[in-house]
Amino acid sequence: MKISARNRFKGKVVEVKKGATTAHVRIDLGNGLIVTSSITNEAVDELGLAVGGEAYAVIKASDVMVAID
């Protein structure tokens, strides 16, 4: 894989929850870190994502919000 994004993290898929059109995919990056991504069901199928498989979380953020309680 070649990609220009620098924020890419390899991990293991621990959950795939499909909705009507969108799926939530949880990737365990290790050390207790889990990233959740919302992607289309079609993308899940095309990538063959399944629990136990390896995948990359590729993060591109043009905005970062900060909040407090």
QUIKA-V688464 format. One record per pair of residues at least 4 apart in sequence whose C-alpha atoms are under 6 Angstrom apart, sorted by the first residue. I is the first residue (numbers start at 1). J is the second residue. Records with the same first field share a line. If there is no record, write none. Layout:
I=J / J
This chain:
7=58 / 59
8=57 / 58
9=56 / 57
10=55 / 56
11=27 / 28 / 29 / 54 / 55
12=27 / 28 / 52 / 53 / 54
13=26 / 27 / 51 / 52 / 53
14=26 / 27 / 51
15=25 / 26 / 51
16=24 / 25
17=23 / 24
18=23
19=23
21=40 / 41
22=39 / 40 / 41
23=38 / 39 / 40 / 41
24=37 / 38
25=36 / 37
26=35 / 36
27=34 / 35
28=33 / 34
29=33 / 34
43=47
44=48 / 49
